[in-house]
Structure formats: structure tokens, C-alpha cells
Amino acid sequence: MICVNSTFQPLFLQGELSLLGLVFRRTPVSWLNLFSQPTRAAVSMGGVSFALLLIFMQLGFRGAVGNTATIVYATLSGDIVMRSPDYVHLYEPRTIDRAWMQIIASHPQVEGVDPFFILLQRWQNPIRSKSCENAPPDGSFRTVGMMAMELDRPVIRIPEMETLLDKIKDPDAMLVDLATRAEYGPQNCKKFSDEDIGQVAELGGKATRIVGVFSVGTGLATNGAVLLSDVGFSKRTMVDTRRRASLGLVRLVPGADPLKVKEELLTWLKDTDSHADQAVQLLTMNEQKEWERARWLNETPIGMIFTMGVLISFIIGAAIVYMILAVDVAARLPEFATLKAMGYSEWFVAGIVLQQAWILAVAGYVIAGSTALALYRITVMASGIPTFMTVERMIFVAVLAFVMCTMSGLLAIRNLWKADPASLF
């Protein structure tokens, strides 16, 4: 029940200072209401923190979609990206004529233009180890991300790349990304490693030998990735890598502003050929990353699912807080009526309920945030999904918690108008 006792009136009406009064300046009615039944309070905070934890996790996975969408671009050299107007996403980029790359390379602000080749290709598992009881059957087919580059113009910037280039000079040799999943048939049944060197898998209908591993990441369109030479890429596709490329990576002279040079190049290409914009598009590397991220978050089911998950979690949390407060208000109507009879305004009494809602928001946020940090770490360790806490996400969820609980509190105080002092007599 609400704590109205002999100390209640002096603290409110005379402003007597006690240790509690020093902190709150009046009896903390909201706090005492909420925690007068510890078990019920714990259950209430658990419900709110569960809803906020759902929001944290949905936002975490949504953020991981954005991070993973640009994981390959983050390793590519180049200040400006040349791509086809029909570009869909990284693993479905279509192709551009390399003649446009030569034209761009002649611009005084451009240091060079390097080709990059990438698409989805069919993979057939190598012969599995006999110790892999739950491994996919020999010869299982998968879709793998196939990347390639000219070996004398490497565009993937990772520390181990220099030592690996000689290994893929053979067009029938390939490197396998360490992020490639176990269903692609590694010998240790878990992930590809040096144990798989020498194994042969079918890539694009041609036997291809694994000669090493590298670490970039696979992105969202596939669970596996491989790297080979431009010649090896051409053998496994219908793309003539001498004439066409998936992307052109433009390197600018030191000190050049990518955004400004991009505009100059677009104007220059338009003057060269009025139909240039129908053959090639130019974006700065940052613009391309943002485009890729937005595409996966806003135009694909995987991004929409997590966005809807945030909305649904918010609604669930609001409903939980409303039920908690509505039940509490209904149980304490006589006490609230007493406060009105003592002269306190309806909005003062309503403020007590809102304060309870805000206490739940703060307590639930602290519990949910701490739990989410732990779950993010577990997710990264168990699956490798790049799920990390950010300051922006913490602030966003804090605002959502405040709005969620305030809305529920405002709905719950409607019942306060039923607290009629006359009903006490």
C-alpha cells in the first residue's frame, strides 16, 4: 500500500529535513510504492529489462548487418569506385568496360585505376575427412563468393597478402577465406586452415586446388569466399577480364579530395561521351559503403526483419510497463484519493505514477545494457558476427526506454481520475 504515515505530512507540509528529505526534499512516494513489494518490483524490472534487451539485441544484429555489408569494401584500396549502372550489390555487380578505366586513369588527379573481379559461383565440396560425422556429404554444392584481382596490381589490403600472391599465379589455385563456414567442407570439420592446403574442390565447374587461407570476411550474400587470379576468374566465368571488370578502384594523387575529384570526373566523362552515365557510375569509397549498408538494411528482408524487431520489442515493452502501472494504480486508488483529499492536485498524484515509470526505465536500462554487452561478446565468440555496442546505440535505447515508459505512464494515469476523495466517506 502507499506509504502515508505520521511522518508523511511533516515532510510534505513543513519541509522537515531528514536524510531522506535531504535527497528527495519530500517522501519518495514513487520509490516506496514500487518497492513496497520487493518480489513484484523485481518481476516488474525484469519485464522492462527483457523488452529493452530485445531492443538492444535487435539493434545489435541490425548493426551487424551494416558492418558485414561493407566488410569486403573495408579491405579494398581506392578512393573512388567505378561500377555499372546495373549494380545490385557487391556479389552481383555486373561489369564495366575497362576502356572507361583507361579514360579515368588519364585524368591528372588520378594516380591509377585497378580492376577488381567478384561474383557468386558454384562450389562443390572437397572430399571430407572421415572423422567429420556431421559434415555435409562429399560433393555437396554451395554458392561461394569468388573474388579475383590482377596479381601485379593487388587491391586487397591485408598483411598476409604479399606472401600469398605467388601461390595463386596458377589459374587453378585459390585461397579460401577463414570466415568460410563449415558446410563448405574443411578437413577439421570446423573451419578452413592450413590443413586444407592441397585439397581440391570444384569451383565454377573446374577443379581448383586450395593453396592457402586469407582473412577478409564473406559479406551477407554468401557464407564462403575464395580468392584467385584474374586469369583463374576468367576461366570460371564468361567474363573476359582483359576487357571487363566488376569494379574499377580509382586511386587519387596524394592530397586530392575524393568528393571534389569525383564531380570533376563525372563532368569530364560527360564531356567525353554524353552517354557516359549509362555506362559507368562513380561513387567515393565512403559513398559506396553507405550505399551498400543502406541497401542491405532498407531493401532486403534481413535488414527489415531486425528493424521490425526493434518496433515490436518497443511495443512489447510499452505494454509490459502499462500493465505494471495500471495494476498498481488500480490497487492504490484509495491511497491516491487520500492524497487528493489532503489537497494535492491531480497532476501531482499523476506525477507519482510517471516517476514510477521512469524508475522502471532506468533500472530496466541498466540491467538490459549490462546483459546486452555480455551477449554481444558471446555472439562474436560463438559465430563471428560483428556485434558490438556503440555509444549511439546506448543513447538511442536510453531515449526509447524513456519514451516507452512515459507513454505507458500517461496511459496508466487515466485510471487516476477515478480516485474520488468523496468515495472515502
Sequence and secondary structure as in RCSB ss.txt:
>XXXX:A:sequence
MICVNSTFQPLFLQGELSLLGLVFRRTPVSWLNLFSQPTRAAVSMGGVSFALLLIFMQLGFRGAVGNTATIVYAT
LSGDIVMRSPDYVHLYEPRTIDRAWMQIIASHPQVEGVDPFFILLQRWQNPIRSKSCENAPPDGSFRTVGMMAME
LDRPVIRIPEMETLLDKIKDPDAMLVDLATRAEYGPQNCKKFSDEDIGQVAELGGKATRIVGVFSVGTGLATNGA
VLLSDVGFSKRTMVDTRRRASLGLVRLVPGADPLKVKEELLTWLKDTDSHADQAVQLLTMNEQKEWERARWLNET
PIGMIFTMGVLISFIIGAAIVYMILAVDVAARLPEFATLKAMGYSEWFVAGIVLQQAWILAVAGYVIAGSTALAL
YRITVMASGIPTFMTVERMIFVAVLAFVMCTMSGLLAIRNLWKADPASLF
>XXXX:A:secstr
     TTHHIIIII    HHHHHHSS  HHHHHHHSSHHHHHHHHHHHHHHHHHHHHHHHHHHHHHHHHTTTGGG
B  SEEEE TT  BTTB   EEHHHHHHHHTSTTEEEEEEEEEEEEEEE     TT TTS  TT EEEEEEEEE 
TTS  B  TTHHHHGGGG STTEEEEETT  GGG  TTSSS  GGGTT EEEETTEEEEEEEEE     SS S E
EEEEHHHHHHTSS  TTTEESEEEEEE TT  HHHHHHHHHHHHHHH TTGGGT EEEEHHHHHHHHHHHHHHSS
HHHHHHHHHHHHHHHHHHHHHHHHHHHHHHHTHHHHHHHHHTT  HHHHHHHHHHHHHHHHHHHHHHHHHHHHHH
HHHHHHHH       HHHHHHHHHHHHHHHHHHHHHHGGGGGG  GGGG 
